[in-house]
Amino acid sequence: MHLIDTHVQMDGLPLADLEAMAAAGITAVIADAAGGPDKATSSQAAFHFFDRTLGGETNRAAEFFIDVYVLVGINMNAVPSDYERILEALPSYLNRDRVVGVGEVGLEPRSKTCPDLSKQEEILKAELRLAKEYNKAVVLHLPLTERTKWIEWYFKLIEEAKLDPGKVVIIHADSATTKMITDLGCNASISVLPMRRITPEDGARIVADSDINRVLVESDTRLRDRSDPLGVPRTALQMRRLGFTEKDITQVFYDNPRQVFNLG
């Protein structure tokens, strides 16, 4: 079975993790290059990280037969003072074959680099316009608190930008928010990792209560913090234990990502 992990932080991910992911059936990942390592806070550092993800990190994963597709943008927790330079450069990145979306972007009330939510919204609106213009997916960050408020805010911006909700992914969805996201026509992405306190068993149960045509599962795995590079295959295993068919599992872990991100 082919599995796609739709949110991975590739920077410095150990080769042992990449090998384990490949052995467990992961054939492609969506790598989040927004923000950079340790949340880079200059445009030059952001460009360096975009390029490194598209180059060296992609080549490292290829050694294990994992295809890497990339998200670019301005992470809400890493807004540099010269963020306008990133917005100006995004079109050149969005034209690249392996860049499949804008993300992880959005709103975060706890941001230390840009506490002004109106400024965050201004940046996000510019990114949504670019995603629309270049026909790319958008991956939006869901804050930890007042989650309904942020989903409603996002949907208002999606409508204003005239984006297809089916090309929008709201990440870090949980049992309380997944249905709301999918009812709005967007894709709910379940982050299965210890840091988010969502286990593979939890992830499988959330999928079971959801519209499987609009659900993604990802590990948000990274070098630091509490993550699990095998969060995706472990969730697929738990779905089998719940009685999901192979067709259903393929839908969630392969067909949905291919459709949302326009993967070849």
N, C-alpha and C positions, 0 to 999 in steps of 0.2 A: 504494500500500500504506500502511496505517495502522500506525504504530509507537508504542509507549508506552515511555518511559524511566522505569524504576521507582525511580530514586533520583537526585535532583538537589538541590543546594544552591542555592536560587533567589536568595538575598540578593545584590543588586547584580550579578547576571549580566548581562553587556553585551547591549544590544539586538542587536548584530551576531551574537552567539551564538544568541539566540532566533530571529533571522531565518534563520540557517543551519540550525538544527534543524528549523524549519518547512519550509524548502525541501527538506530531505532526507527528509521524510515523517513527522516526529514530530508527532502530533496531541494527545498528552497526556503529562503527567509526574506522577510522585509526588514531591512536594516534602517534604524532611526539614526540619521546623521545630524539632526537638529540639536543645537546646544553644544555638542562636542564633549570631549572627556572633561570630567569635573565641571561641566557647564561652562565652557569657554565664554568669555565676556568681551571679545573683540571681534570685529568682522574678519580680520585676517586669520584669527584662530579658527573661526567658523569655516572659512574657505579651505583652510588646511585640512580640517576634519572631513568636510565633504569629499575632497579629493582623495584623502587617504582611504575613506570607506569605499569609494568607487574604484580605487586602484588596489592598494596592498591588501585590504581586508577582503575584497572580492576574490583576489587571487589565492589568499590563504584558504578560504572556504572551498574554492574550486578543487583543491587537493583532495577534498573529501566528497567531491561530486555534489556539492551544495551550491545552487545558484543564488546569488545575492542581488536583490533589487533594493533600491534606496529611496528613502524619504529625506527631503531637505526642507529647511524653514528656520524660523526663529523660535527657539524654545522659550516658553513664557517664564521659565526660571533662569534664563540666561540671555537677557536683552542687553546687548552692548550699547554704549553711548552713540556709536556710529552705525546703528542698526539699519539706517537708510541705505547704506552700501550693500547690505545683504539683500534688501528688497530689490535694489537695482540689478544685482547679479543673478537673482533667482531665475529669470527667463533663460539665461545661458545654461543653467543646470537642468531646468525642466525640459529642455530640448534634447537631453541625453537619453539614449535608449534605456539605460537601466534605472533611471529616475522615474518612479511610478507614482509619486504623490508628494503632497505638502504635509509635513508632520514631523514629529508630534508637536502640534501647535495648539493655541487656544488661550484660555483664561485661567489664571491661578491667583487667588486672593492672597496667598502667602509668599508671593514672589519678592525676593529681596533686591533683585536687580531692576525691577519695574513694578513698584507697589501701586502705581496709578492704573486702575482698571480701565479708565477711558483711553489711556495710551495703549494698553494691551489690546483693547478693542480696535483701535485705529490700525495697529499692525496686523491684526487678524483679518480685518476687512480687506486690506491690501493683498494678503495671502490668498484669501478666498477668490478675489478677482483674478489673480494669476492662475489659480487652479481651474477656474472656469475657462479662461482664455486658452490654456494649454491642455484642457481635457484630462486633468489629473485627479486622482483621488485625494481626499483630505482626511487626515487622522487628527482628531480633536481630543485633547486631554480633559478628563472629568475630575474635578477637584473632589476632595474627601467629604466635604460637608455641604449642606444645602444643595444636594445633587439635582433635585427637580428644577431648581432655579436656573442652574447652569445649562441644563438640557433645553429648557425653554428659551434661554438667551441664545444658545447656539442655533436653535431652529429658526428663530427670528432672523439671524444673520444669514443663514443658509437661504431662506426665502428671499431676502433682500438681494443677495448675490445671484439669485436665479440658478442655484446649483441643483443638480439632480441629487435628491437625498440618498439614492442608491449608491452614489459614489462617495458618501460621507461615512466615516467610521468614528464612533465615539468609544474611546478606549477606557479601560478600567471599569467596565460595566459590572454590575453584581445582580443578585437576585431581586433587589428592590428597584432596579432601574432598567434592566434589559428589555422588559415588555414595553415600557414607555418609549424607549429609543426605537425599537422595531415598529411600533404602532405609528410612529412619525415617518416611517419609510427609510430610516437610516439603518446602518449596520451596528450592532452592539458587539464590542470586542471584550472578551472575558480574559483578564490577566491572571493566569494561574501561577502564583509564586508565593512563597512564604511572606514576603514583605507586604503583600496585599491581603494576606490571611485568607487566600482562596486556594484550597487543595484541589488536586485532580478530581476527587470525589465531588467536591462542591461544584467544580466546573461542569462536570457531566450532568449533575442535577439541574443546574441552571439551563443548560442546553435542552434538557428534557422538557422544561416548562416554557420553551421559547419557540419562535418561528425559525426553524433550522435553515431557512433560506436567507436569513438576515443576521446570522450569528457567526462570529469568528472567535477562535481561541488562540492565544499567544502566551509566550512565557515571560516577555519583558526581561529576558535573561541578560546578564551583564557581568563584568569582571568583579565589580564591587556590589555590596548590599546582598540581601538575602533573596536569591533567585534559584531557579531550577531549570537548567538547559533542557531537561526532558519533560517539562510541564505539558507540552503538547502531546507527545505519544502516550504519556501516562493518563491524560484525560481521555484520549481515544480508547485506551484499554478499559477505563471505567465505564465509558459509554457502551462498550460491548457487554460488560457485566450487567448493565441496565436493560439490555435487550435491543439496543440499536442495531439496525442492519448495516452491512458493509456499504450499501448505497447511501444510507444516511450519513455515515462517518465520512465517506468520500465527499459528500455534499458540503459538510461543515469545514473539513480540513484541506480540501483541494479545490472543489468547484467554486465555492464562495470567494476565496481569495483571488482565484484566476479572473473571476468576473469583476470584482470590485477594483482590482489593480490593473486590469487589462494585460494580464500576463500571457505571453505567447505559449 
